[in-house]
Amino acid sequence: MRYTTTAEPLKNIKTDCLIIGVFERKQLTDAAKTIDKVSRGEISNILSHGDFQGKLGQLFTTYSIKRIQAKRVLLVGLGKKGALSARDFRKAVAHACKRLTKTKSKTAVTTLHQQSIQGHDDIWNIRASVLQLNKALYTFDQFKSKKADAVSLNKLTLAFDNKLQLSTANAAIDQADAIAQGASFTKDLGNMPPNVCNPAYLATQAKALAADDKRIHCKILEEKDMEKLGMGSFLSVSQGSDAPGKMAILEYKGGEKDEAPIVLVGKGITFDTGGTCIKPTAGMADMKYDMCGAATVLGVIKASAAMNLPLNVTVIVAAAENMINGKASRIGDVVTSMSGHTIEIVNTDAEGRLVLCDAMTYAQSFKPAEIITVATLTGAVISSLGYYKTGLLSTHQPLADNLLNAGKTAEDRAWQLPINEDYKDLLKSEYADMVNAVISREAGTVTSAAFLSNFTENTPWAHLDIAGTATIPGRQAKASGRPIPLLMEYLIQKACM
């Protein structure tokens, strides 16, 4: 998809589809007023019939507007006049984008981003427009014998009132396009079936990202390497599968040579049976998505390179299958992590933290400025926050605040949960330094983060539990591409500091 900008008068723009907004009660946006005036009242005439009332998300396509160059005009309802909420704006844009994909339009020009959005600036409006179109265009039909019909649209142009706006707009479009690339890549990985997307596949994808960009360096740790490093916690998970575990490390060098990197660690459990604590059938239905933390951090690297982000970013993918064979961990096993901490395994279905903790210790070798872990870690976060907000826990409040603010700006929000010594006390073991889970399951999201906090080595650290937000729930779940917008907004803001 190509994205461009224009400051040409709307009446002179040649396009297959011109998109303009209309409010309820026949109140026109500035763009609609312009076309109405040029066409001598044709927009007003359409509204007078009453079929199109400007309700939020309502659509009306007309081919009869005279004295303009556009072949068709798509009217989009914006609801009651006034500053739109971000939610309503995205809803209106999403409806328009879906309609576009159903037409034979090869090119389209939109004016919807010109509206005022509560709590956001013009840059957000532009990004949201691009991201919503990318979302509408996304398909995953690699494993279907009959592919989805090809979409005709290949160029979207954002219209502005004057040329002075174009430079800033083009920069915002470039950022949004990069974020969209990262989100689509993340969704592709998440939607892959587990017989294809195993630890080796994730390692291959990491190598491919490095091959595409000389600023990215890739290293793969095999199980023999992890054994030498003392990663007994990680190996206690991967040993239960015939598919060897992998740890993929990608370093993106966009900043100064001696600049400490931001390290993101992603949980990559490519399928989770629960181990010997086997899940019920219903509980396993969407367990191919247990690698969405890994998919997210790989998407972050892809987006960072695409937008030439002036930062050093390192991602670590902790990839393993949680399966059951003769080597699988048992309840009561005690393992030694790379950090030297011993862990009593009291729940083999709390495996994500076992692979993450060794990856976090390994992350210290990069002398990171901060560490952010991303994982579909607990079902408990869905009970707390549903599928709407990402759970955020941190031992460093400034980092937590920056992530919360980034989520608010991107409209990919997180909600902070507490973490303190009281929760760590619940992880005490009679036989080791700690247990890997609280048997009673109380405060499941918090205690999982409390476990991980033992492996931060005083580095600023935050954890994003995306068990709810990584997928779009339904009869069959789909990967959402979240929290790519949150993390990329955070990195963009970081680069501007």
ChimeraX attribute file (.defattr): number of C-alpha atoms within 10 A of each C-alpha:
attribute: neighborCount
match mode: 1-to-1
recipient: residues
	/A:1	11
	/A:2	10
	/A:3	16
	/A:4	15
	/A:5	19
	/A:6	18
	/A:7	15
	/A:8	14
	/A:9	14
	/A:10	22
	/A:11	16
	/A:12	11
	/A:13	18
	/A:14	16
	/A:15	20
	/A:16	18
	/A:17	27
	/A:18	25
	/A:19	24
	/A:20	25
	/A:21	30
	/A:22	30
	/A:23	21
	/A:24	17
	/A:25	14
	/A:26	17
	/A:27	19
	/A:28	22
	/A:29	18
	/A:30	15
	/A:31	22
	/A:32	21
	/A:33	18
	/A:34	17
	/A:35	24
	/A:36	18
	/A:37	13
	/A:38	17
	/A:39	17
	/A:40	14
	/A:41	14
	/A:42	16
	/A:43	23
	/A:44	18
	/A:45	11
	/A:46	15
	/A:47	18
	/A:48	12
	/A:49	9
	/A:50	11
	/A:51	9
	/A:52	19
	/A:53	23
	/A:54	26
	/A:55	17
	/A:56	20
	/A:57	20
	/A:58	17
	/A:59	20
	/A:60	16
	/A:61	15
	/A:62	13
	/A:63	11
	/A:64	12
	/A:65	19
	/A:66	15
	/A:67	12
	/A:68	20
	/A:69	16
	/A:70	22
	/A:71	17
	/A:72	19
	/A:73	23
	/A:74	21
	/A:75	23
	/A:76	26
	/A:77	24
	/A:78	31
	/A:79	22
	/A:80	15
	/A:81	15
	/A:82	12
	/A:83	14
	/A:84	19
	/A:85	14
	/A:86	19
	/A:87	11
	/A:88	16
	/A:89	24
	/A:90	18
	/A:91	16
	/A:92	25
	/A:93	27
	/A:94	21
	/A:95	19
	/A:96	27
	/A:97	21
	/A:98	15
	/A:99	15
	/A:100	23
	/A:101	19
	/A:102	13
	/A:103	13
	/A:104	12
	/A:105	18
	/A:106	16
	/A:107	19
	/A:108	26
	/A:109	26
	/A:110	22
	/A:111	21
	/A:112	24
	/A:113	23
	/A:114	19
	/A:115	19
	/A:116	17
	/A:117	19
	/A:118	13
	/A:119	12
	/A:120	16
	/A:121	12
	/A:122	17
	/A:123	17
	/A:124	20
	/A:125	21
	/A:126	21
	/A:127	22
	/A:128	23
	/A:129	25
	/A:130	27
	/A:131	23
	/A:132	21
	/A:133	21
	/A:134	21
	/A:135	18
	/A:136	17
	/A:137	16
	/A:138	13
	/A:139	13
	/A:140	14
	/A:141	12
	/A:142	12
	/A:143	9
	/A:144	8
	/A:145	7
	/A:146	8
	/A:147	11
	/A:148	11
	/A:149	8
	/A:150	9
	/A:151	14
	/A:152	14
	/A:153	20
	/A:154	13
	/A:155	15
	/A:156	21
	/A:157	18
	/A:158	24
	/A:159	27
	/A:160	21
	/A:161	15
	/A:162	11
	/A:163	12
	/A:164	10
	/A:165	15
	/A:166	18
	/A:167	11
	/A:168	11
	/A:169	22
	/A:170	17
	/A:171	15
	/A:172	20
	/A:173	24
	/A:174	18
	/A:175	25
	/A:176	25
	/A:177	22
	/A:178	23
	/A:179	29
	/A:180	25
	/A:181	20
	/A:182	28
	/A:183	29
	/A:184	22
	/A:185	19
	/A:186	28
	/A:187	26
	/A:188	21
	/A:189	28
	/A:190	27
	/A:191	21
	/A:192	18
	/A:193	14
	/A:194	20
	/A:195	10
	/A:196	12
	/A:197	20
	/A:198	25
	/A:199	26
	/A:200	21
	/A:201	17
	/A:202	26
	/A:203	24
	/A:204	14
	/A:205	16
	/A:206	25
	/A:207	19
	/A:208	12
	/A:209	19
	/A:210	19
	/A:211	13
	/A:212	11
	/A:213	13
	/A:214	11
	/A:215	15
	/A:216	23
	/A:217	17
	/A:218	19
	/A:219	15
	/A:220	18
	/A:221	16
	/A:222	15
	/A:223	18
	/A:224	13
	/A:225	13
	/A:226	21
	/A:227	14
	/A:228	10
	/A:229	15
	/A:230	17
	/A:231	26
	/A:232	24
	/A:233	29
	/A:234	31
	/A:235	26
	/A:236	24
	/A:237	28
	/A:238	28
	/A:239	22
	/A:240	22
	/A:241	18
	/A:242	12
	/A:243	15
	/A:244	18
	/A:245	31
	/A:246	27
	/A:247	24
	/A:248	27
	/A:249	23
	/A:250	25
	/A:251	21
	/A:252	26
	/A:253	22
	/A:254	18
	/A:255	16
	/A:256	11
	/A:257	10
	/A:258	7
	/A:259	15
	/A:260	17
	/A:261	24
	/A:262	22
	/A:263	26
	/A:264	31
	/A:265	27
	/A:266	31
	/A:267	30
	/A:268	33
	/A:269	33
	/A:270	31
	/A:271	24
	/A:272	27
	/A:273	22
	/A:274	21
	/A:275	23
	/A:276	18
	/A:277	16
	/A:278	17
	/A:279	15
	/A:280	10
	/A:281	8
	/A:282	8
	/A:283	12
	/A:284	14
	/A:285	14
	/A:286	16
	/A:287	18
	/A:288	24
	/A:289	29
	/A:290	25
	/A:291	34
	/A:292	33
	/A:293	32
	/A:294	32
	/A:295	32
	/A:296	34
	/A:297	30
	/A:298	32
	/A:299	29
	/A:300	29
	/A:301	24
	/A:302	25
	/A:303	24
	/A:304	26
	/A:305	23
	/A:306	17
	/A:307	16
	/A:308	16
	/A:309	21
	/A:310	18
	/A:311	23
	/A:312	24
	/A:313	26
	/A:314	27
	/A:315	28
	/A:316	29
	/A:317	32
	/A:318	32
	/A:319	31
	/A:320	32
	/A:321	30
	/A:322	31
	/A:323	24
	/A:324	21
	/A:325	13
	/A:326	8
	/A:327	14
	/A:328	18
	/A:329	26
	/A:330	16
	/A:331	12
	/A:332	14
	/A:333	15
	/A:334	22
	/A:335	21
	/A:336	20
	/A:337	24
	/A:338	23
	/A:339	20
	/A:340	15
	/A:341	15
	/A:342	20
	/A:343	25
	/A:344	24
	/A:345	25
	/A:346	20
	/A:347	22
	/A:348	26
	/A:349	21
	/A:350	22
	/A:351	26
	/A:352	28
	/A:353	22
	/A:354	26
	/A:355	29
	/A:356	26
	/A:357	27
	/A:358	26
	/A:359	29
	/A:360	28
	/A:361	18
	/A:362	17
	/A:363	22
	/A:364	17
	/A:365	8
	/A:366	13
	/A:367	14
	/A:368	19
	/A:369	16
	/A:370	20
	/A:371	24
	/A:372	23
	/A:373	27
	/A:374	28
	/A:375	28
	/A:376	27
	/A:377	26
	/A:378	23
	/A:379	15
	/A:380	19
	/A:381	25
	/A:382	19
	/A:383	11
	/A:384	14
	/A:385	15
	/A:386	15
	/A:387	17
	/A:388	16
	/A:389	25
	/A:390	29
	/A:391	27
	/A:392	26
	/A:393	26
	/A:394	23
	/A:395	20
	/A:396	14
	/A:397	13
	/A:398	11
	/A:399	18
	/A:400	23
	/A:401	13
	/A:402	16
	/A:403	26
	/A:404	21
	/A:405	19
	/A:406	24
	/A:407	24
	/A:408	16
	/A:409	18
	/A:410	22
	/A:411	18
	/A:412	21
	/A:413	22
	/A:414	26
	/A:415	16
	/A:416	17
	/A:417	14
	/A:418	14
	/A:419	19
	/A:420	14
	/A:421	8
	/A:422	10
	/A:423	20
	/A:424	20
	/A:425	12
	/A:426	19
	/A:427	20
	/A:428	17
	/A:429	16
	/A:430	8
	/A:431	13
	/A:432	16
	/A:433	16
	/A:434	21
	/A:435	22
	/A:436	28
	/A:437	26
	/A:438	20
	/A:439	12
	/A:440	8
	/A:441	11
	/A:442	13
	/A:443	14
	/A:444	19
	/A:445	24
	/A:446	23
	/A:447	25
	/A:448	26
	/A:449	28
	/A:450	25
	/A:451	21
	/A:452	22
	/A:453	23
	/A:454	16
	/A:455	23
	/A:456	19
	/A:457	12
	/A:458	11
	/A:459	16
	/A:460	18
	/A:461	25
	/A:462	25
	/A:463	25
	/A:464	25
	/A:465	30
	/A:466	29
	/A:467	25
	/A:468	26
	/A:469	27
	/A:470	32
	/A:471	23
	/A:472	16
	/A:473	14
	/A:474	7
	/A:475	6
	/A:476	9
	/A:477	14
	/A:478	18
	/A:479	22
	/A:480	22
	/A:481	27
	/A:482	26
	/A:483	30
	/A:484	27
	/A:485	24
	/A:486	23
	/A:487	22
	/A:488	25
	/A:489	24
	/A:490	20
	/A:491	22
	/A:492	18
	/A:493	14
	/A:494	15
	/A:495	13
	/A:496	8
	/A:497	6
